[in-house]
Amino acid sequence: MTIEKLKSLIDASDNIVFFGGAGVSTESNIPDFRSSTGLYTTSKNTKYPPEYMLSHTCFIRDTEDFFEFYKTKMIYAHAKPNPAHIALADLEKRGKLKAVITQNIDGLHQMAGSKKVLELHGSIHRNYCIGCNKFFSLEYILDSPSIPKCDRCGGTVKPDVVLYEESLDMDILNKSVDYIRNADVLIVGGTSLTVYPAAGLIGYYRGNKLILINKSETPYDHRAFLTFNDSIGEVLKKIIWE
């Protein structure tokens, strides 16, 4: 049975890396981007296309519109970790999981207890003044009536998330490459593996124990040792608690 094979792999390894996308957070009721109920589909009637609303250009030129969209569409402050987040934190506590590499910005892995989390696209929980670099919490952004301004220098406070037209943090990207390259078992979940450069990370894996957990097929299914077209929470729950 496929689930038994996965359990055996996990039991035998203490060098597992997890790479996850939006599908990990959808089970905490945070919409993804490209599905029929995703952000790009449900936001078609906004003032500008969602790709523009989440761009660096929009942040600079239409800052008020950017924050209105960002606060209503990108922040789910009441979301809680789901079984996938909790299972991964448990694997880390048991010394099996070396790192979580995520495309998500919601901070739910840390909320579940994961310590080594590499956030490719940043986090809603980190915000910095573009003038003096002072740090601000998520609550500060949410409590600001319109454009959040620094209480020290008056500069605009920018979320530490990677917008369109911005580059990924090279330090985080390089660390992610190192973890994936050296992993014994690589579990990839909740991502279609079609968005680059993040999707290209899987190419650095040199092992033969690639596990793919995604509700739909991915371009890398043919390379996988095991493939699950299922909910990531359901699969990981069976591994940890059943």
CYANA upper distance limits for C-alpha pairs under 8 A (distance plus 0.5 A):
  1 MET  CA      5 LYS  CA      7.00
  2 THR  CA      6 LEU  CA      6.93
  2 THR  CA    226 LEU  CA      7.65
  3 ILE  CA      7 LYS  CA      6.76
  3 ILE  CA    235 VAL  CA      8.21
  3 ILE  CA    238 LYS  CA      8.21
  3 ILE  CA    239 ILE  CA      7.81
  4 GLU  CA      8 SER  CA      6.70
  5 LYS  CA      9 LEU  CA      6.78
  6 LEU  CA     10 ILE  CA      6.75
  6 LEU  CA    226 LEU  CA      8.09
  6 LEU  CA    239 ILE  CA      8.01
  7 LYS  CA     11 ASP  CA      6.54
  7 LYS  CA    239 ILE  CA      6.21
  8 SER  CA     12 ALA  CA      6.63
  9 LEU  CA     13 SER  CA      6.75
  9 LEU  CA    185 VAL  CA      8.13
 10 ILE  CA     14 ASP  CA      8.16
 10 ILE  CA     16 ILE  CA      8.15
 10 ILE  CA     96 LYS  CA      8.00
 10 ILE  CA    185 VAL  CA      8.34
 13 SER  CA     96 LYS  CA      6.88
 13 SER  CA    184 ASP  CA      7.53
 13 SER  CA    185 VAL  CA      7.74
 14 ASP  CA     95 GLY  CA      6.70
 14 ASP  CA     96 LYS  CA      4.44
 14 ASP  CA     97 LEU  CA      7.07
 14 ASP  CA     98 LYS  CA      8.27
 15 ASN  CA     96 LYS  CA      6.26
 15 ASN  CA     97 LEU  CA      6.52
 15 ASN  CA     98 LYS  CA      6.40
 15 ASN  CA    183 ALA  CA      6.09
 15 ASN  CA    184 ASP  CA      5.85
 15 ASN  CA    185 VAL  CA      7.05
 16 ILE  CA     96 LYS  CA      6.45
 16 ILE  CA     97 LEU  CA      5.10
 16 ILE  CA     98 LYS  CA      6.30
 16 ILE  CA     99 ALA  CA      8.04
 16 ILE  CA    183 ALA  CA      6.31
 16 ILE  CA    184 ASP  CA      6.46
 16 ILE  CA    185 VAL  CA      5.23
 16 ILE  CA    186 LEU  CA      6.38
 16 ILE  CA    187 ILE  CA      7.89
 17 VAL  CA     97 LEU  CA      6.26
 17 VAL  CA     98 LYS  CA      6.17
 17 VAL  CA     99 ALA  CA      5.77
 17 VAL  CA    100 VAL  CA      6.72
 17 VAL  CA    101 ILE  CA      8.20
 17 VAL  CA    179 TYR  CA      7.35
 17 VAL  CA    180 ILE  CA      7.03
 17 VAL  CA    183 ALA  CA      6.53
 17 VAL  CA    184 ASP  CA      8.46
 17 VAL  CA    185 VAL  CA      6.94
 17 VAL  CA    186 LEU  CA      5.55
 17 VAL  CA    187 ILE  CA      6.76
 18 PHE  CA     97 LEU  CA      8.00
 18 PHE  CA     99 ALA  CA      6.93
 18 PHE  CA    100 VAL  CA      5.39
 18 PHE  CA    101 ILE  CA      6.58
 18 PHE  CA    186 LEU  CA      6.46
 18 PHE  CA    187 ILE  CA      5.28
 18 PHE  CA    188 VAL  CA      6.34
 18 PHE  CA    189 GLY  CA      8.12
 19 PHE  CA    100 VAL  CA      6.52
 19 PHE  CA    101 ILE  CA      5.17
 19 PHE  CA    102 THR  CA      6.30
 19 PHE  CA    186 LEU  CA      7.98
 19 PHE  CA    187 ILE  CA      6.74
 19 PHE  CA    188 VAL  CA      5.25
 19 PHE  CA    189 GLY  CA      6.92
 20 GLY  CA     24 VAL  CA      6.97
 20 GLY  CA    100 VAL  CA      8.09
 20 GLY  CA    101 ILE  CA      6.82
 20 GLY  CA    102 THR  CA      5.39
 20 GLY  CA    103 GLN  CA      6.89
 20 GLY  CA    104 ASN  CA      8.32
 20 GLY  CA    188 VAL  CA      6.22
 20 GLY  CA    189 GLY  CA      5.35
 20 GLY  CA    190 GLY  CA      6.17
 20 GLY  CA    191 THR  CA      6.68
 21 GLY  CA     25 SER  CA      8.22
 21 GLY  CA    102 THR  CA      6.48
 21 GLY  CA    103 GLN  CA      5.55
 21 GLY  CA    104 ASN  CA      6.63
 21 GLY  CA    189 GLY  CA      7.05
 21 GLY  CA    190 GLY  CA      5.42
 21 GLY  CA    191 THR  CA      4.94
 21 GLY  CA    192 SER  CA      8.43
 22 ALA  CA     26 THR  CA      6.85
 22 ALA  CA     31 PRO  CA      8.28
 22 ALA  CA     32 ASP  CA      5.80
 22 ALA  CA     33 PHE  CA      8.16
 22 ALA  CA    103 GLN  CA      7.42
 22 ALA  CA    104 ASN  CA      6.57
 22 ALA  CA    190 GLY  CA      6.35
 22 ALA  CA    191 THR  CA      6.71
 23 GLY  CA     27 GLU  CA      7.57
 23 GLY  CA     32 ASP  CA      7.27
 23 GLY  CA    189 GLY  CA      7.67
 23 GLY  CA    190 GLY  CA      4.15
 23 GLY  CA    191 THR  CA      6.47
 23 GLY  CA    214 ASN  CA      8.02
 23 GLY  CA    232 ILE  CA      8.11
 24 VAL  CA     28 SER  CA      8.33
 24 VAL  CA     84 ALA  CA      7.29
 24 VAL  CA     85 HIS  CA      8.16
 24 VAL  CA    189 GLY  CA      7.43
 24 VAL  CA    190 GLY  CA      5.61
 24 VAL  CA    232 ILE  CA      7.12
 24 VAL  CA    233 GLY  CA      8.02
 25 SER  CA     29 ASN  CA      7.33
 25 SER  CA     30 ILE  CA      6.08
 25 SER  CA     31 PRO  CA      8.06
 25 SER  CA     32 ASP  CA      8.24
 25 SER  CA     82 ASN  CA      8.38
 25 SER  CA    104 ASN  CA      7.97
 25 SER  CA    108 LEU  CA      8.43
 26 THR  CA     30 ILE  CA      5.17
 26 THR  CA     31 PRO  CA      5.91
 26 THR  CA     32 ASP  CA      6.74
 27 GLU  CA     82 ASN  CA      6.90
 27 GLU  CA    233 GLY  CA      7.86
 28 SER  CA     79 ALA  CA      6.47
 28 SER  CA     80 LYS  CA      6.60
 28 SER  CA     81 PRO  CA      6.84
 28 SER  CA     82 ASN  CA      6.19
 29 ASN  CA     79 ALA  CA      7.54
 30 ILE  CA     76 TYR  CA      7.29
 30 ILE  CA     79 ALA  CA      7.82
 31 PRO  CA     37 THR  CA      7.52
 31 PRO  CA     38 GLY  CA      5.83
 31 PRO  CA     39 LEU  CA      6.85
 32 ASP  CA     37 THR  CA      8.16
 32 ASP  CA     38 GLY  CA      5.28
 32 ASP  CA     39 LEU  CA      6.66
 33 PHE  CA     38 GLY  CA      4.95
 33 PHE  CA     39 LEU  CA      5.06
 33 PHE  CA     40 TYR  CA      5.95
 33 PHE  CA     41 THR  CA      8.22
 34 ARG  CA     38 GLY  CA      5.67
 34 ARG  CA     39 LEU  CA      7.28
 34 ARG  CA     40 TYR  CA      6.43
 34 ARG  CA     41 THR  CA      7.47
 35 SER  CA     41 THR  CA      7.82
 36 SER  CA     41 THR  CA      6.68
 37 THR  CA     41 THR  CA      6.80
 37 THR  CA     42 THR  CA      6.87
 38 GLY  CA     42 THR  CA      6.70
 39 LEU  CA     43 SER  CA      6.26
 39 LEU  CA     50 PRO  CA      8.12
 39 LEU  CA     73 LYS  CA      7.95
 40 TYR  CA     44 LYS  CA      7.01
 40 TYR  CA     50 PRO  CA      6.59
 40 TYR  CA     51 GLU  CA      8.38
 43 SER  CA     49 PRO  CA      7.91
 43 SER  CA     50 PRO  CA      6.89
 44 LYS  CA     49 PRO  CA      6.83
 44 LYS  CA     50 PRO  CA      7.78
 45 ASN  CA     49 PRO  CA      8.48
 46 THR  CA     50 PRO  CA      8.07
 48 TYR  CA     52 TYR  CA      6.88
 48 TYR  CA     53 MET  CA      6.87
 49 PRO  CA     53 MET  CA      6.87
 50 PRO  CA     54 LEU  CA      6.68
 51 GLU  CA     55 SER  CA      6.89
 51 GLU  CA    164 TYR  CA      7.73
 52 TYR  CA     57 THR  CA      8.03
 52 TYR  CA     58 CYS  CA      6.68
 52 TYR  CA    164 TYR  CA      8.30
 53 MET  CA     58 CYS  CA      6.23
 53 MET  CA     59 PHE  CA      8.25
 53 MET  CA     65 ASP  CA      7.94
 53 MET  CA     66 PHE  CA      6.05
 53 MET  CA     69 PHE  CA      7.26
 53 MET  CA     70 TYR  CA      8.44
 54 LEU  CA     58 CYS  CA      7.34
 54 LEU  CA     59 PHE  CA      8.07
 54 LEU  CA     66 PHE  CA      7.44
 54 LEU  CA     70 TYR  CA      8.03
 54 LEU  CA    163 LEU  CA      6.13
 54 LEU  CA    164 TYR  CA      6.68
 55 SER  CA     59 PHE  CA      6.96
 55 SER  CA    163 LEU  CA      5.49
 55 SER  CA    164 TYR  CA      4.79
 55 SER  CA    165 GLU  CA      6.75
 56 HIS  CA     60 ILE  CA      6.81
 56 HIS  CA    163 LEU  CA      6.15
 56 HIS  CA    164 TYR  CA      6.50
 56 HIS  CA    165 GLU  CA      6.43
 56 HIS  CA    166 GLU  CA      7.22
 57 THR  CA     61 ARG  CA      6.40
 57 THR  CA     62 ASP  CA      8.25
 57 THR  CA    165 GLU  CA      8.29
 58 CYS  CA     62 ASP  CA      5.42
 58 CYS  CA     63 THR  CA      6.74
 58 CYS  CA     65 ASP  CA      8.21
 58 CYS  CA     66 PHE  CA      6.50
 59 PHE  CA     63 THR  CA      5.14
 59 PHE  CA     66 PHE  CA      6.03
 59 PHE  CA     67 PHE  CA      8.36
 62 ASP  CA     66 PHE  CA      6.63
 63 THR  CA     67 PHE  CA      6.79
 63 THR  CA    147 ILE  CA      7.44
 64 GLU  CA     68 GLU  CA      6.76
 64 GLU  CA    146 SER  CA      6.87
 64 GLU  CA    147 ILE  CA      6.25
 65 ASP  CA     69 PHE  CA      6.74
 66 PHE  CA     70 TYR  CA      6.46
 67 PHE  CA     71 LYS  CA      6.31
 67 PHE  CA    146 SER  CA      7.55
 67 PHE  CA    147 ILE  CA      6.96
 68 GLU  CA     72 THR  CA      6.78
 68 GLU  CA    146 SER  CA      7.90
 69 PHE  CA     73 LYS  CA      6.17
 69 PHE  CA     74 MET  CA      7.98
 70 TYR  CA     74 MET  CA      5.56
 70 TYR  CA     75 ILE  CA      7.32
 71 LYS  CA     75 ILE  CA      6.02
 71 LYS  CA    142 LEU  CA      7.46
 75 ILE  CA    106 ASP  CA      8.00
 75 ILE  CA    124 ILE  CA      7.63
 76 TYR  CA    106 ASP  CA      8.09
 79 ALA  CA    108 LEU  CA      8.36
 80 LYS  CA    108 LEU  CA      7.17
 80 LYS  CA    111 MET  CA      8.29
 81 PRO  CA     85 HIS  CA      6.10
 81 PRO  CA     86 ILE  CA      7.15
 81 PRO  CA    108 LEU  CA      5.81
 81 PRO  CA    109 HIS  CA      7.50
 81 PRO  CA    111 MET  CA      7.22
 81 PRO  CA    112 ALA  CA      6.22
 82 ASN  CA     86 ILE  CA      6.87
 82 ASN  CA    233 GLY  CA      7.45
 83 PRO  CA     87 ALA  CA      6.37
 83 PRO  CA    233 GLY  CA      5.52
 83 PRO  CA    234 GLU  CA      7.96
 83 PRO  CA    236 LEU  CA      7.82
 83 PRO  CA    237 LYS  CA      6.65
 84 ALA  CA     88 LEU  CA      6.75
 84 ALA  CA    232 ILE  CA      6.65
 84 ALA  CA    233 GLY  CA      4.69
 84 ALA  CA    234 GLU  CA      8.11
 84 ALA  CA    236 LEU  CA      6.40
 84 ALA  CA    237 LYS  CA      7.42
 85 HIS  CA     89 ALA  CA      6.80
 85 HIS  CA    108 LEU  CA      7.44
 85 HIS  CA    109 HIS  CA      5.89
 85 HIS  CA    112 ALA  CA      6.35
 85 HIS  CA    233 GLY  CA      8.39
 86 ILE  CA     90 ASP  CA      6.71
 86 ILE  CA    109 HIS  CA      8.24
 86 ILE  CA    112 ALA  CA      5.81
 86 ILE  CA    113 GLY  CA      7.87
 87 ALA  CA     91 LEU  CA      6.79
 87 ALA  CA    236 LEU  CA      6.66
 87 ALA  CA    237 LYS  CA      6.99
 87 ALA  CA    240 ILE  CA      6.79
 88 LEU  CA     92 GLU  CA      6.83
 88 LEU  CA     97 LEU  CA      7.84
 88 LEU  CA    100 VAL  CA      8.45
 88 LEU  CA    114 SER  CA      7.69
 88 LEU  CA    236 LEU  CA      8.42
 89 ALA  CA     93 LYS  CA      6.80
 89 ALA  CA    109 HIS  CA      7.85
 89 ALA  CA    112 ALA  CA      6.76
 89 ALA  CA    113 GLY  CA      5.87
 89 ALA  CA    114 SER  CA      5.03
 89 ALA  CA    115 LYS  CA      8.37
 90 ASP  CA     94 ARG  CA      6.79
 90 ASP  CA    240 ILE  CA      8.50
 91 LEU  CA     95 GLY  CA      7.02
 91 LEU  CA     96 LYS  CA      5.94
 91 LEU  CA     97 LEU  CA      5.86
 92 GLU  CA     96 LYS  CA      6.07
 92 GLU  CA     97 LEU  CA      4.91
 92 GLU  CA     98 LYS  CA      6.99
 92 GLU  CA     99 ALA  CA      8.20
 92 GLU  CA    114 SER  CA      7.30
 92 GLU  CA    115 LYS  CA      8.49
 93 LYS  CA     97 LEU  CA      8.40
 98 LYS  CA    116 LYS  CA      7.68
 98 LYS  CA    179 TYR  CA      8.22
 99 ALA  CA    116 LYS  CA      5.59
 99 ALA  CA    117 VAL  CA      6.45
 99 ALA  CA    118 LEU  CA      7.84
 99 ALA  CA    179 TYR  CA      7.68
100 VAL  CA    114 SER  CA      8.30
100 VAL  CA    116 LYS  CA      6.77
100 VAL  CA    117 VAL  CA      5.29
100 VAL  CA    118 LEU  CA      6.65
101 ILE  CA    117 VAL  CA      6.43
101 ILE  CA    118 LEU  CA      5.23
101 ILE  CA    119 GLU  CA      6.69
101 ILE  CA    120 LEU  CA      7.62
101 ILE  CA    176 SER  CA      7.07
102 THR  CA    117 VAL  CA      7.79
102 THR  CA    118 LEU  CA      6.72
102 THR  CA    119 GLU  CA      5.69
102 THR  CA    120 LEU  CA      6.55
102 THR  CA    121 HIS  CA      8.35
103 GLN  CA    119 GLU  CA      6.70
103 GLN  CA    120 LEU  CA      5.83
103 GLN  CA    121 HIS  CA      6.08
103 GLN  CA    198 ALA  CA      8.08
104 ASN  CA    119 GLU  CA      7.42
104 ASN  CA    120 LEU  CA      8.17
104 ASN  CA    121 HIS  CA      7.10
104 ASN  CA    122 GLY  CA      8.23
104 ASN  CA    123 SER  CA      8.16
105 ILE  CA    119 GLU  CA      7.46
105 ILE  CA    121 HIS  CA      6.76
105 ILE  CA    122 GLY  CA      6.08
105 ILE  CA    123 SER  CA      4.69
105 ILE  CA    124 ILE  CA      6.28
105 ILE  CA    161 VAL  CA      7.61
106 ASP  CA    123 SER  CA      6.59
106 ASP  CA    124 ILE  CA      6.56
106 ASP  CA    125 HIS  CA      8.07
107 GLY  CA    111 MET  CA      6.90
107 GLY  CA    123 SER  CA      6.94
107 GLY  CA    124 ILE  CA      7.95
107 GLY  CA    125 HIS  CA      7.59
108 LEU  CA    112 ALA  CA      6.62
109 HIS  CA    113 GLY  CA      7.06
109 HIS  CA    114 SER  CA      6.01
109 HIS  CA    117 VAL  CA      7.76
110 GLN  CA    114 SER  CA      5.34
110 GLN  CA    115 LYS  CA      6.82
110 GLN  CA    117 VAL  CA      7.75
118 LEU  CA    172 ILE  CA      6.78
118 LEU  CA    175 LYS  CA      8.48
118 LEU  CA    176 SER  CA      7.42
119 GLU  CA    123 SER  CA      7.52
119 GLU  CA    172 ILE  CA      7.77
120 LEU  CA    168 LEU  CA      7.04
120 LEU  CA    169 ASP  CA      7.61
120 LEU  CA    172 ILE  CA      7.01
120 LEU  CA    173 LEU  CA      7.23
120 LEU  CA    198 ALA  CA      8.09
121 HIS  CA    161 VAL  CA      6.03
121 HIS  CA    162 VAL  CA      5.43
121 HIS  CA    168 LEU  CA      7.22
122 GLY  CA    126 ARG  CA      8.39
122 GLY  CA    160 ASP  CA      6.01
122 GLY  CA    161 VAL  CA      4.74
122 GLY  CA    162 VAL  CA      6.51
123 SER  CA    159 PRO  CA      8.00
123 SER  CA    160 ASP  CA      6.33
123 SER  CA    161 VAL  CA      6.01
124 ILE  CA    138 LEU  CA      6.83
124 ILE  CA    159 PRO  CA      6.63
124 ILE  CA    160 ASP  CA      7.10
124 ILE  CA    161 VAL  CA      7.15
125 HIS  CA    137 SER  CA      6.42
125 HIS  CA    138 LEU  CA      5.42
125 HIS  CA    159 PRO  CA      8.38
125 HIS  CA    160 ASP  CA      8.38
126 ARG  CA    135 PHE  CA      7.61
126 ARG  CA    136 PHE  CA      7.16
126 ARG  CA    137 SER  CA      6.60
126 ARG  CA    138 LEU  CA      7.27
126 ARG  CA    159 PRO  CA      6.71
126 ARG  CA    160 ASP  CA      5.87
127 ASN  CA    135 PHE  CA      6.23
127 ASN  CA    136 PHE  CA      5.52
127 ASN  CA    137 SER  CA      6.70
127 ASN  CA    138 LEU  CA      7.55
127 ASN  CA    141 ILE  CA      8.46
127 ASN  CA    157 VAL  CA      6.84
127 ASN  CA    158 LYS  CA      6.02
127 ASN  CA    159 PRO  CA      4.76
127 ASN  CA    160 ASP  CA      5.67
128 TYR  CA    133 ASN  CA      5.71
128 TYR  CA    134 LYS  CA      5.97
128 TYR  CA    135 PHE  CA      5.16
128 TYR  CA    136 PHE  CA      6.42
128 TYR  CA    157 VAL  CA      5.75
128 TYR  CA    158 LYS  CA      5.89
128 TYR  CA    159 PRO  CA      6.95
128 TYR  CA    160 ASP  CA      7.30
129 CYS  CA    133 ASN  CA      5.05
129 CYS  CA    134 LYS  CA      5.76
129 CYS  CA    135 PHE  CA      7.20
129 CYS  CA    136 PHE  CA      8.25
129 CYS  CA    149 LYS  CA      8.07
129 CYS  CA    150 CYS  CA      6.38
129 CYS  CA    155 GLY  CA      6.34
129 CYS  CA    156 THR  CA      6.16
129 CYS  CA    157 VAL  CA      4.62
129 CYS  CA    158 LYS  CA      6.59
130 ILE  CA    155 GLY  CA      6.61
130 ILE  CA    156 THR  CA      6.46
130 ILE  CA    157 VAL  CA      6.54
130 ILE  CA    158 LYS  CA      6.99
131 GLY  CA    153 CYS  CA      7.45
131 GLY  CA    154 GLY  CA      8.31
131 GLY  CA    155 GLY  CA      5.51
131 GLY  CA    156 THR  CA      7.65
132 CYS  CA    153 CYS  CA      7.27
132 CYS  CA    155 GLY  CA      7.92
134 LYS  CA    150 CYS  CA      8.04
134 LYS  CA    152 ARG  CA      8.46
136 PHE  CA    140 TYR  CA      6.72
136 PHE  CA    141 ILE  CA      8.16
136 PHE  CA    157 VAL  CA      8.15
137 SER  CA    141 ILE  CA      7.40
138 LEU  CA    142 LEU  CA      6.85
139 GLU  CA    143 ASP  CA      6.43
140 TYR  CA    144 SER  CA      6.67
140 TYR  CA    148 PRO  CA      8.07
141 ILE  CA    148 PRO  CA      6.33
141 ILE  CA    157 VAL  CA      8.44
144 SER  CA    148 PRO  CA      5.70
144 SER  CA    149 LYS  CA      8.38
147 ILE  CA    156 THR  CA      7.54
147 ILE  CA    157 VAL  CA      8.38
148 PRO  CA    156 THR  CA      6.48
148 PRO  CA    157 VAL  CA      5.98
149 LYS  CA    154 GLY  CA      5.87
149 LYS  CA    155 GLY  CA      5.98
149 LYS  CA    156 THR  CA      5.13
149 LYS  CA    157 VAL  CA      6.01
150 CYS  CA    154 GLY  CA      5.08
150 CYS  CA    155 GLY  CA      5.64
150 CYS  CA    156 THR  CA      6.60
150 CYS  CA    157 VAL  CA      6.51
162 VAL  CA    166 GLU  CA      6.47
162 VAL  CA    167 SER  CA      7.45
162 VAL  CA    168 LEU  CA      6.99
168 LEU  CA    172 ILE  CA      8.42
168 LEU  CA    173 LEU  CA      7.52
169 ASP  CA    173 LEU  CA      6.67
170 MET  CA    174 ASN  CA      6.40
171 ASP  CA    175 LYS  CA      6.72
172 ILE  CA    176 SER  CA      6.59
173 LEU  CA    177 VAL  CA      6.76
174 ASN  CA    178 ASP  CA      6.81
175 LYS  CA    179 TYR  CA      6.81
176 SER  CA    180 ILE  CA      6.67
176 SER  CA    201 LEU  CA      8.27
177 VAL  CA    181 ARG  CA      6.39
177 VAL  CA    201 LEU  CA      6.90
177 VAL  CA    204 TYR  CA      6.96
178 ASP  CA    182 ASN  CA      6.67
179 TYR  CA    183 ALA  CA      6.47
180 ILE  CA    186 LEU  CA      7.47
180 ILE  CA    201 LEU  CA      8.05
180 ILE  CA    202 ILE  CA      7.82
180 ILE  CA    204 TYR  CA      6.81
180 ILE  CA    205 TYR  CA      5.85
181 ARG  CA    204 TYR  CA      5.69
181 ARG  CA    205 TYR  CA      5.17
181 ARG  CA    206 ARG  CA      6.37
182 ASN  CA    205 TYR  CA      7.87
182 ASN  CA    206 ARG  CA      7.95
183 ALA  CA    205 TYR  CA      7.66
183 ALA  CA    206 ARG  CA      8.41
183 ALA  CA    207 GLY  CA      7.62
184 ASP  CA    207 GLY  CA      6.54
184 ASP  CA    209 LYS  CA      7.43
185 VAL  CA    207 GLY  CA      7.65
185 VAL  CA    208 ASN  CA      8.28
185 VAL  CA    209 LYS  CA      5.58
185 VAL  CA    210 LEU  CA      6.69
185 VAL  CA    211 ILE  CA      8.06
186 LEU  CA    205 TYR  CA      8.01
186 LEU  CA    209 LYS  CA      6.93
186 LEU  CA    210 LEU  CA      5.52
186 LEU  CA    211 ILE  CA      6.61
187 ILE  CA    210 LEU  CA      6.62
187 ILE  CA    211 ILE  CA      5.15
187 ILE  CA    212 LEU  CA      6.59
187 ILE  CA    213 ILE  CA      8.07
188 VAL  CA    210 LEU  CA      8.10
188 VAL  CA    211 ILE  CA      6.56
188 VAL  CA    212 LEU  CA      5.46
188 VAL  CA    213 ILE  CA      6.66
189 GLY  CA    212 LEU  CA      6.43
189 GLY  CA    213 ILE  CA      5.04
189 GLY  CA    214 ASN  CA      6.10
189 GLY  CA    232 ILE  CA      6.77
190 GLY  CA    213 ILE  CA      6.93
190 GLY  CA    214 ASN  CA      5.51
190 GLY  CA    215 LYS  CA      7.91
190 GLY  CA    231 SER  CA      8.47
190 GLY  CA    232 ILE  CA      7.03
191 THR  CA    214 ASN  CA      6.91
192 SER  CA    214 ASN  CA      7.68
192 SER  CA    216 SER  CA      7.90
192 SER  CA    217 GLU  CA      7.86
192 SER  CA    218 THR  CA      5.89
192 SER  CA    219 PRO  CA      8.36
193 LEU  CA    198 ALA  CA      8.38
193 LEU  CA    199 ALA  CA      5.21
193 LEU  CA    200 GLY  CA      8.39
193 LEU  CA    218 THR  CA      6.71
193 LEU  CA    219 PRO  CA      7.40
193 LEU  CA    220 TYR  CA      8.16
194 THR  CA    199 ALA  CA      6.43
194 THR  CA    218 THR  CA      8.31
194 THR  CA    219 PRO  CA      8.09
195 VAL  CA    199 ALA  CA      5.99
196 TYR  CA    200 GLY  CA      6.53
197 PRO  CA    201 LEU  CA      7.74
200 GLY  CA    204 TYR  CA      8.33
201 LEU  CA    205 TYR  CA      8.22
208 ASN  CA    224 ALA  CA      8.33
208 ASN  CA    225 PHE  CA      7.19
209 LYS  CA    224 ALA  CA      7.58
209 LYS  CA    225 PHE  CA      5.85
209 LYS  CA    226 LEU  CA      8.22
210 LEU  CA    223 ARG  CA      7.78
210 LEU  CA    224 ALA  CA      5.35
210 LEU  CA    225 PHE  CA      5.79
210 LEU  CA    226 LEU  CA      7.28
211 ILE  CA    224 ALA  CA      6.22
211 ILE  CA    225 PHE  CA      6.47
211 ILE  CA    226 LEU  CA      5.47
211 ILE  CA    227 THR  CA      6.44
211 ILE  CA    228 PHE  CA      8.49
212 LEU  CA    221 ASP  CA      7.52
212 LEU  CA    224 ALA  CA      6.94
212 LEU  CA    226 LEU  CA      6.92
212 LEU  CA    227 THR  CA      5.30
212 LEU  CA    228 PHE  CA      6.62
213 ILE  CA    227 THR  CA      6.53
213 ILE  CA    228 PHE  CA      5.17
213 ILE  CA    229 ASN  CA      6.49
213 ILE  CA    230 ASP  CA      6.95
213 ILE  CA    231 SER  CA      7.85
213 ILE  CA    232 ILE  CA      6.41
213 ILE  CA    235 VAL  CA      8.33
214 ASN  CA    218 THR  CA      8.25
214 ASN  CA    228 PHE  CA      6.86
214 ASN  CA    229 ASN  CA      5.59
214 ASN  CA    230 ASP  CA      6.33
214 ASN  CA    231 SER  CA      7.24
214 ASN  CA    232 ILE  CA      7.27
215 LYS  CA    228 PHE  CA      8.07
215 LYS  CA    229 ASN  CA      4.91
215 LYS  CA    230 ASP  CA      5.20
215 LYS  CA    231 SER  CA      6.64
216 SER  CA    229 ASN  CA      6.31
216 SER  CA    230 ASP  CA      8.43
217 GLU  CA    221 ASP  CA      7.16
217 GLU  CA    229 ASN  CA      7.58
220 TYR  CA    224 ALA  CA      7.27
221 ASP  CA    227 THR  CA      7.20
228 PHE  CA    235 VAL  CA      8.35
230 ASP  CA    234 GLU  CA      7.86
230 ASP  CA    235 VAL  CA      7.57
231 SER  CA    235 VAL  CA      6.88
232 ILE  CA    236 LEU  CA      6.63
233 GLY  CA    237 LYS  CA      6.37
234 GLU  CA    238 LYS  CA      6.89
235 VAL  CA    239 ILE  CA      7.08
236 LEU  CA    240 ILE  CA      6.78
237 LYS  CA    241 TRP  CA      6.26
237 LYS  CA    242 GLU  CA      7.56
238 LYS  CA    242 GLU  CA      5.33
